[in-house]
Amino acid sequence: MALLSKTPEIDFMAGRKIAVSVSAVILVVALASILIRGMNFGIDFTGGLLLEVGYDGPANLTEIRESLAAEGFGTPLVQNFGTTSDVLVRLPPQEEQDAGVIRDSLLDVLAARDSSVELRRIEFVGQQVGEDLTEQGGLAMLIALILIFIYVMLRFRWKFAAGTISALVHDVIVVVGFFSIFGFGFDLTVLAAVLATIGYSLNDTIVVFDRIRENFRLMRRDSAESIINASINQMLGRTMITSMTTLLVLTSLYFLGGEAVSNFALALIVGVIVGTYSSIYIASASALALDVSPVDLIPQKREEIDDLP
């Protein structure tokens, strides 16, 4: 008890109503963007053609984009890949054309304006494959949330499980909504980052809940709110160190890792920030709103009857 009293106290739970209100607004905006604006799905989900080409000098992305659009390639996504002479071209699904024909036609268009163009990589994903990946990705996320709920319910109690799932659903919607609002590409690497966010947020939440369970047994006379506050304060140093070191690595990946991992790193950066916040204000506040108390975590004593004379 003396050790607990030395912990500097920040009254996190006093601001839980404001935090929940802010989160509710963010969730509404994110869901509205997802439903109305939709996602900028990559070819992993929509199907299509991806080509990486290289030039001897800096490439003019605007001219490349206009040339392809004028030749009937729809609305191609053209961007630099690593250096200004490396270009990544993403084409939407092309009807009634073979991938090889599309590739040759595209290279002819690009070579007409710059003969130094060189094909370095090509990927083709059929539309049916993209739809299957979309369905399987959503199913994988749903199964993960269900298994996590069962795990937390068995390890703690259903009130903590409900708080955990609330935090994880919050994190997923915010990360996905972030990509929808700003129009960043959403592909399999981003989906992997969303699943990694679930794991990171879950780990952070479990660590806090473990300390809450321990303090419920040590501080039985205190209120649930004060116990949760004390637990969060005790784990705050560990949480901040873990989050900051993870963000340093992810920031380096985002700025130095190139286009291949930039969206993955960006999704995890948002996920780590949101996951750290949700483990304090969503998971713990949800458990408190469900009136969690020390009684919920104290095992009931069983009366044993001695049949011996």
Secondary structure, 3 states (H helix, E strand, C coil): CHHHHCCCCCCHHHHHHHHHHHHHHHHHHHHHHHHHHCCEECHHHHCEEEEEEECCCCCCHHHHHHHHHHCCCCCCEEEECCCCCEEEEEECCCCCCCHHHHHHHHHHHHHHHCCCCEEEEEEEECHHHHHHHHHHHHHHHHHHHHHHHHHHHHHCCHHHHHHHHHHHHHHHHHHHHHHHHHCCEECHHHHHHHHHHHHHHHHHHHHHHHHHHHHHHHCCCCCHHHHHHHHHHHHHHHHHHHHHHHHHHHHHHHHHCCHHHHHHHHHHHHHHHHHHHHHHHHHHHHHHHCCCCHHHHCCCCCCCCCCCC
